Amino acid sequence: MSDLRVLHLSPTWFGDESVRGGGERYPLELAIAMRKRTPTRLVSFGARPGTRRVNGFDIEVHRTWRRLRGRMYDAIGPGFLPALGWANVVHCHQARSGLTALTALICRPLGKRVFVTDHGGGGVNWIRRLRIGRWIDGQLAQSRFAAATLPYVGRRTEVIYAGVDTSKYSPGGDKSPGRVVYVGRLLPHKGIETAIRGLPAGASLDIYGRPYDAAYLDFIRSEASSRQVRIHISASDDEVIAALQSACAFVMPSVYEDYRGRHQALPELVGLAPLEAMACGTAAVVSDVAGMPEIIPPVGGIVVPPSDPDALRRALATLTASVETASSQGKAAREHVMSRFTWSAVADRCLTAYTA
């Protein structure tokens, strides 16, 4: 596909200078996998322009000219325009961003194909306001749930899901009896307090993630006091992977209604962390929220109601009861990921869509 030049555009990028979230990891990992097949670039924005090498891939960071309405996930600037000229396929990340709308407006008269994958971020939904959703060639959605939230985006919609670097996230070492692990940002919609309250007797919980809400961090620290819970806010990737490998269960208890009663319409469009945990040979327990149930296998995963500590406790108890059970369930989880959820497979689905 040497004649195909693919540009991935994202308002934010995966790094401590920007945001270390799934919505930033997704375009990075996809671009890394796609580069093996065709010329591929990833462009984003930040306070300090330049190249950032992350996971062996060069992210081109241009100066943020403005954050529309002050929103972090709606950064924009003119620096991406030369890259737009280079590409013949543009894949935008964050449908509800000014960057995606501007790209659609520019690319239509130039005859460049535009595709969109949403990650739940952005700001003002200019695509909808300007009624230009059909100017986008295709919506490449992370899940059926994600696709249903944007029925007006794209002349066609395909579900491509998400992937895992299965060489990096792979089984290793022994399971630690009773160990449960959470990995993700420390934000209210993650429902981490449900995991703390639903921890089975004799089990332990390790929470790994960057804090983005000081009040919520204080809240979960209060919930964790006097329980077998440890919070790690600056762990390295290697430490996180080792934790996932050694866990008997991974937990992602995201919610629609957070601890303050605030509604979150898009808590998890798919969930990269459960896939990474399963790739490490660890069964995943997730809440029945948004797109997460779509990626959970019948063996090697459990779906529970959100905000239900008792249901979560019962699910975790089945996996933490013995190392043998956890290992058997984790093996099935790994096989499930290998069959459908590698970044190589996601890249292939995208490339097929680009050329359809």
HELIX and SHEET records of a PDB file:
HELIX    1   1 GLY A   22  ARG A   35  1                                  14    
HELIX    2   2 LEU A   68  GLY A   70  5                                   3    
HELIX    3   3 MET A   72  ASP A   74  5                                   3    
HELIX    4   4 PRO A   78  PHE A   80  5                                   3    
HELIX    5   5 LEU A   81  TRP A   86  1                                   6    
HELIX    6   6 GLY A   98  LEU A  110  1                                  13    
HELIX    7   7 TRP A  126  ARG A  129  1                                   4    
HELIX    8   8 GLY A  133  TRP A  135  5                                   3    
HELIX    9   9 ARG A  144  ALA A  148  1                                   5    
HELIX   10  10 PRO A  188  LYS A  190  5                                   3    
HELIX   11  11 ILE A  192  ARG A  197  1                                   6    
HELIX   12  12 ALA A  214  ALA A  224  1                                  11    
HELIX   13  13 ASP A  237  SER A  246  1                                  10    
HELIX   14  14 LEU A  272  ALA A  279  1                                   8    
HELIX   15  15 MET A  292  ILE A  295  5                                   4    
HELIX   16  16 PRO A  309  THR A  320  1                                  12    
HELIX   17  17 VAL A  323  ARG A  340  1                                  18    
HELIX   18  18 TRP A  343  TYR A  354  1                                  12    
SHEET    1   A 8 GLY A  50  VAL A  54  0                                        
SHEET    2   A 8 PHE A  57  ARG A  63 -1                                        
SHEET    3   A 8 THR A  40  GLY A  46  1                                        
SHEET    4   A 8 VAL A   6  LEU A   9  1                                        
SHEET    5   A 8 VAL A  89  HIS A  93  1                                        
SHEET    6   A 8 ARG A 113  THR A 117  1                                        
SHEET    7   A 8 GLY A 138  ALA A 141  1                                        
SHEET    8   A 8 THR A 157  VAL A 159  1                                        
SHEET    1   B 2 ARG A  66  ARG A  67  0                                        
SHEET    2   B 2 ALA A  75  ILE A  76 -1                                        
SHEET    1   C 6 VAL A 229  HIS A 232  0                                        
SHEET    2   C 6 SER A 204  TYR A 208  1                                        
SHEET    3   C 6 ARG A 179  VAL A 183  1                                        
SHEET    4   C 6 ALA A 249  MET A 252  1                                        
SHEET    5   C 6 ALA A 284  SER A 287  1                                        
SHEET    6   C 6 GLY A 301  VAL A 304  1                                        
END                                                                             
